[in-house]
Amino acid sequence: MRTFKPSTMISLTLALLLAFFLVTGCATSQKEMTDEANSVRVPPGDPTEFWDAQGWEDMSKAEQALWGALGWTEASWNEEEKPPASEDKYWNQLSDEEREAAEKLGYTKDSWDNS
């Protein structure tokens, strides 16, 4: 049976602990990144003020998808092309899909119609 010096055992233990924390830390980071990409923020207060202050690149993929359901693209958000038709619609003129997206972005009938 082979024996190790105490210093070798300490080094081996530290290496194994470091490897464990690196592996579990990376897995957590991947999960957090996935959660962040799928998250939709709830605006505090007026949703129009909140979203107007956001750049397209500041939004999660899920938020971009919801704005996409309302016809927005990165170019229209950045005012490089005209806004989508939903911009000029009242709440009751939105399709079910558009209304659902607007709700998930924090809008209500009143906040949408008064924006």
N, C-alpha and C positions, 0 to 999 in steps of 0.2 A: 504494500500500500504506500502510495506516495503522500508525503506530508508537505505542507506549504509553510513558509515563514509567515509570521504574523503580518509583516508589511505587505506581503503578496496577497494575503487574505483581505486585508483592508482595501488594497487597490482593486481587487476583483469585486468586492462588495460595492465599492463606490462606482465602478464602471457599470455594474448591473443596475444600480439605482439610477444612474444617469441615463442609461438606455431606456429604462422603464419610464422615467419622466419625459424623455424626449418623445417616445412613441405615444404615450397617453396625451401629452400636450399637443402634439400634431393632430391627433384624432379630435380633440376638443376644438382646436382651431378650425378644422374642416367643418365640423358640425355647426359651430358658431357662424362661419361664413355662409353655410347653406341656410341656416335659420334667418340670418340677416337678409339674404337675397330673397327669401320668401315672405319677409315681414312687411306689413303695411302700417305706417304710423297713423295715429289718430291725432288730427290737428287740435291743439288747444285753442279754443276760441274760434275765430272766423276762418273757415277752411280756405277761402279764396286768398286771404292775406298769407296764410301759411304756405300754400302751394305756389303762389306767385313769387315767394322768396326762395324757392328751391330751384336749383339747376337740374336739368335732366340727368346729369351724371351724379347728382346727389341722391337720386331716388334708387330704391331697391328695384330689382327686376320685377317683383310683384307689383310695385307701384307704377312702374313704366307700363306694365301690361294692362293695368286698370285704366290708365290714361289712354293707352292704345285702343281699348274698347270704346272710348269716347272719341276716337278718331285722331288723337294726337300722335305725332311722331317727334323724334328728336329735333328735326328741322323746323316743324311748326312750333314746338315749345320754345326754340331758340329764335323765333321770329324770322327764320330764313325762308319760310313759305307761309301762306295764309293759314289761319286757324281752321279747324274742322267745323263742319256744320253744327255739331252739338253746342258749339260756343254761342250760337244765336237761338237755341231752342229753350223753351220753357220746360219745366219739370214734366208736365203732362204730355209734352211732345217727344220726350226721350223714349227710346225703345226700352223694353224690359231689361235687356243686357246693359244698356247705357245707364239706366237708373240704378241698377244693382252696383255697377262700377262706381258711380257717383256716391252712393251710400257708403261703400267701403272706403272711399276717400274722405269721408266725414261730412258729406253734404246731406241736407234735408231739402224738402220742397222749398221752404222759405229761404234757406241760405243759397240754394241754386238760383231761384228766381230773382233774388236781390243782388246777385253778384255781377 
